[in-house]
Amino acid sequence: MDRVLDNNCPAVNRSTNRYRIGIAGVPLVFLAVFYFYPLIKIFTLSFMPEGVPELGELKKLISTSFYIRTLWFTTWQAALSTILTLIVALPGAYIFARYRFTGKNLLQSFTAIPFVLPSVVVAAAFHALLGPNGIVNSWLMDSFDLTVPPIRLNHTIWFILMAHVFYNYTVIIRIVGGAWARLQPSLSEAARMLGASSWKTFREITFPLLFPSICAASLLVFIFCFSSFGVILILGGPRYATIEVEIYRQAVHIFNLPMAAALSLVQICFTFVFMWVYTWLQRRTTFTLYPESRKVTQRKPSTRKDRIIVGTNIIAMAVLLGSPLAALVAQSVSTKQGFSLVYYRALFENPEQSIFYIPPVEAIAYSIGFALTALVLSLIIGLCAATFLAQNKSRAASLLDPLFMLPLATSAVTLGFGYIIALDKPPLNLRTSIMLVPLAHTLVAYPFVVRSVLPALRSIPANLRESAAMLGASSVQTWMHVVMPIVRRSVIVGAVFAFTISIGEFGATVFVARPQTPTMPLAIYRFLGQPGALNYGQAMAMSTVLMLATALGFLLLERIRSGQEGEF
Amino acid sequence: MALLELRHISKTFNHHRAVDDVSIDLEDGHILCLLGPSGCGKTTLLRIIAGLERSDEGTVYFDGHDMAAVEPHRRNFSMMFQEFALFPHMDVVGNITFGLKMQKQPRKEILQRSKEMLALVGLDGYGTRNVSELSGGERQRVALARSLATHPRLVLLDEPLGSLDRALRERLLLDLRNILKTLGVTAIFVTHDQTEAYAIGDIIAVMNRGKIEQIDSPEKLYDRPANVRVARFLGFHNLVEGCTTAEGTIDTALGILPAGDHDFPQQTRVIVLIRPDGARVRDESGPAQPGEIVVSGTVKDCLFKGRNYHLELQIENGQALVFELSGESRPSPAGSSMELVLSKRACVIMPAE
């Protein structure tokens, strides 16, 4: 009798368990082959370059000052970029948190566009604005009859810093501004009533309460700048190299693979530590704030002072974020003879002296093809991972969640490098396979699918599935008719994410793409590296196309996402 | 001279007059209740007094001084917020002593004072607790202790019981009242709940749409609401239209009512408020004696509520009046006709709207 009443009927349990393991198996196998295997290859290459343990390259890394300098440069440029971004963006975070004005939502979406742009496009945009042939220099040379460009920022640290601030502005706005908006104004008013001056109120109340989110945002910006690749490679020139850029140079230009592997190892260690600190910080942030302080209290700028504060910030944002993008578009259609679409037309041609074997327009076709493939693969892997995590509250799930996120914490350059050393010989020889690029992109993109779908899946109460089952739906039917309609929007968000990430990916692609099948970011990079107005113009034209594609994808995301909470 | 004098205060938000020409005097040691429905401007008025909001017109005088140029943190007022606004990054003592630290009091005194305050609000031993671990009632006490710790010259309380549930509110109301009265502080208490206002206030100002409708002691407010809006807000719904006559009486649908003391001229339209608790069942039969106010009608509904009966009586013109009859009386069943006798106190005459 007892056996009949027992809920944990062993047969049922076994089949659901098998189903669960199957679901988790897809992302796990993918990670094992396309993430851990290349990573292990990097390890073995740096510790045992010739198959026997040898620490020569690692020792050289520590003993030669050049590499210490690389590490030092990587760190201080990231720190300086972070501080500058904070200084520039904190006032913006304040106005977004405390004021309500027309066009605010639009402006907020707009400030996020730089963050989602491919690094190559950002570099091209800064070239278009302030580079030697940039819009400002051309104008100054024309107006004052100069023969050399007066603003010489190209290949200087300032160019890099400006691009980093441009890139990460929105990180501060979103994280700190969000925390600031959730901070009840009555807290500072209470402090004022208890005798604290406005400066003291900021020091004793506002700042301590914002501190965890300022830390989290700064750390995130620091991590991004620490592993900055495309911006530094293009804007910094040969004089500057972060660890990422150095990995690329050692592997591609000097062909010192053990050294590249040793540097990758250093990069992996650093980013893992940073990501670990970041997640730890984030957990603390959510603890400090009141759960009930979600009420957003914003006011219209009513006094003169308010209007000046808000107005100055909006103008600063427009100049900082808008001018490089506007310059990019302007440069793509302006020639010595004035407005012309000649550069766009040139994208379809393949003249003799071309640096490609193929017309540039085919790069667009390849990019789209790769992005669609990466989208499908990311959806399959991401949905399996999210489904497994959502149904399981066991220890296994809490361990697998960060494991599935590991590719996010690994720099793209490291991944790309791992692919060329691991996947070019048996047992897995994919060097000539056209799948290598979409596979690398999938690895970078699928965590975003997991992060956007998982909250939606978790929001479905268990009894919804149970009642579907009681009404006779099989688990597949339940998934199709109950779960899918609820999470559809977040799946679309994940898909658009995957597509935009893939189409702009540069760090891994520069390693794994075949010369015959370049992507748009690669084409832009090569155009920018070549002299001549036509190459420059084509870089601008293709960057504009890529920028519009990414910005459109992002604005679409914002539209779908509006009203629903997503994870950053 | 009153300690706090408000003179013609006005404030407009987006073309909406939140506070409209308000003038109030508050004596030292008195507690003023600002009573009114939500959105009537009472919180805005409180924030103007606090200095957190600037009035468009009018002046706040405190102790004879114009406060316009005095920043909120230099006023030595204190304010208790609706959701308490406890600092989440400080413990209980940190919250309570914040104001003392801002005043740069010596450490010893701060320690001493925080002990006193904890004892006063009955939270001994809670000093090192994190404020997020406290219950609603405990938070309220910490907020109260924090706002009293600095010996403020004026305590402003913005619906300090508003975010608590009913049962807790009633208990804490008594504690709050005792603490405020014991310390003899001058305070302004904002609420939308008339029971709270009656219990706490020495005087009550009823606000509606930014205007003060009436300022009176709780007893007087209850006895003689100044107009229909105040009466409605205080929960009186037996309002009967009438007209003054040459004899000084009032002609209503209930019949001729003796007027009592009023100074309306003849032939003025007025409203008569019939108090629900001022009636008894008429045992005698026959016509009304001189001076006796008789109301007759049909019983629509009669609910026995233990201590009393809740009776709905439909009078001649179709209007339904509500009465609370003593539990000992024997009202007629629903559907039958019935006569009640009103006491003189039961009728209050006020201007027609």
Interface residues (C-beta under 8 A of the other chain):
Chain A: Q184 S186 L187 E189 A190 A191 R192 M193 L194 G195 A196 S197 S198 K200 T201 E204 I205 P208 L209 T288 L289 Y290 E292 K300
Chain B: N14 A50 G51 L52 E71 P72 H73 R74 N76 F77 S78 M79 F81 Q82 E83 A85 F87 P88 H89 F98 G99 M102 Q103 S132 R146 S147 T150 L156
